[in-house]
Amino acid sequence: MESSVKRLVLILFIFSTSWASVFAQKDIEARKLQLALYAISNLYVDSTSQTKLVEDAITGMLENLDPHSTYTNPEETKEMTEPLAGNFDGIGIQFNMLTDTVYVIQVVSGGPSEKVGLMAGDRIVEVNDTVIAGVKMSTPEVMKRLRGPKGSEVHVKVKRGEEPQLLDFTITRGKVPVYSIDAVYMADKETGYIKLNRFAASSTKEFKEALSSLCKKGMTQLILDLQGNGGGYLNVPIELADEFLSRGKIIVYTEGNKQKRQDALSTAAGSFEKGRLVILVDEASASASEILSGAIQDWDRGVIIGRRTFGKGLVQRPLPLPDGSMIRLTVARYYTPTGRCIQKPYEKGKGDEYAHDLISRYNRGELMSADSIHFPDSLKAQTLAKGRTVYGGGGIMPDVFVPIDTTFYSDYHRTLVSKGLVNRVAMNYLDKHREELNKKYKKILTYKEKFIVPESLMDELLAMAEEKKISFKKEEYNRSLPLIQLQIKALIARDLFDMTEYFYIINDANRTYQEALKLINDEAKYNQILRITSEVNK
């Protein structure tokens, strides 16, 4: 007891003397944090985790800065960076959890699983002698078991179709590519379509290859789909914009209190500087998507169509920490060529309000009508080639507004989708008829024109819903029926062909895409929007 008292007195003495010395130093504030941590760790009445204290302190500091300065622990950092890095170590499959079973949707071409013969439609029952089917294992837990370092082996047992016995596979893990382009196809004889889901390390290479393949097929005009694209690496939208703009044009510039202005300029001749260009955006298009859209709009190079973008115009610098964690610190704002700041307003320390901005926009009717969006005159800017009026202060306002489509929306449909039933019924059908469908539909065009979702499949869906105790709502079901059937058809196409074919089908229900297709083929209207007096895009 006496020794404990002496120790406590000594600690308090050291603490008090250290505190006094700190105030004589230039780094007084930093030392205050160190001493606070020291005091809590050594004097607090209950046990504490120093790691937790440090993480909470960092998080607390960042929360009072801006909505995008964040801290991630080592595990979160790895999960966050992998999709942007362009690859990860694993077995190379895309899967869904259906009724507590890992259902293989796609096998990555050239990946480890394809090499040993794993196929789409297979159900993984065991991993390294551990049963994962029917045990309510979470998706992250399944991924942990399947992923691992390059060169390591994983043993899986698979249920395939009506095969009576489980199939054994030993898969050597390797680098698995993560693609940022979901779809590339010719929408018509002259119009190419590219769906970009993120701006990753491999995106520029993927985009150039996609553009080249479309040009070889006769593409003279392009629809670039950035709907739902939340951004990624800052250099990638600059590189993509360079493909559309002639040399010497500002693409974006960044500037901050501690960061001098830095201009990014277009360089050598791009691969698609002429030809009509339409970019699709929505309320979830953010950051890098806004850089690219803003540059194209400011130089009158193409037409932006859809709904006002998210409004994320803050530049984060990743600061890796020794334990694998990371701080992403906002160091600058980015501006479009006309000087528009795309970052939507925020108040420091009010992250919740910022996070709920999209809900507020919906409640104001902004997603339904362009008239619900109001910009003060102070946010006006003039485009650099044609002098058109555009606006800053919170996202990119499209040249052509397309309201969110609620024609086929219903709560009943939303419940069916959220419970995974639409996906499940499509997988069940394909599982039973894969061989037949493969023989019948060699090309996606034939499938799109001739395949009709059978009525028996819809009966199966309703039976599943009843089993899940989802109350049948006839009026809502009938309203959503065309969309449900199209989704099932698209899901079957995805697994029968690839992701490109999924979008080839499902885009029939994408109102923004349909409007873009009309616009890009209407020379007069396209030119009118961009104030082009003569056809110079071909």
HUSULVEN-V209602 format. One line per field, one symbol per residue. psi: psi as a letter, one per 40 degrees, with the letter a starting at -180 (. if undefined). A space follows every 10 residues. Layout:
psi->???
//
This chain:
psi->dddddddddd dddddddddd ddeeidfddd dddddddddd deeidiiihd dddddddddd dddecieehi hhiddddddd dddddeiiha efihiihhff hhhhdihhhe iddddeeiih eihhdihfeh heheefhidd ddddddiiih eiihhihhhh behdiihhhh hhiahhihie hdihihdade hihhhheigi dedddddddd ddddddeehe ihhhhehehe abhddddddd dddeiiiehh diiihidehi hhhhiibihi efeiiihhhh iaeehibddd ddddddddef dihhibihid fhfhhhhhgh ideeiihhhh eiiiiideeh hehiiihhef dddddedddd dddeededhd eehhhideei ihiddefihi iafgihhidh hhihhedeii ddddddddee dddddddddd ddeddddddd gdiddddddd hhhidddddd dddddddefh hhgdddddde dddddddddd ddddddcadd ddddddedeh dddddddddd egddddddde fhdihee.
//
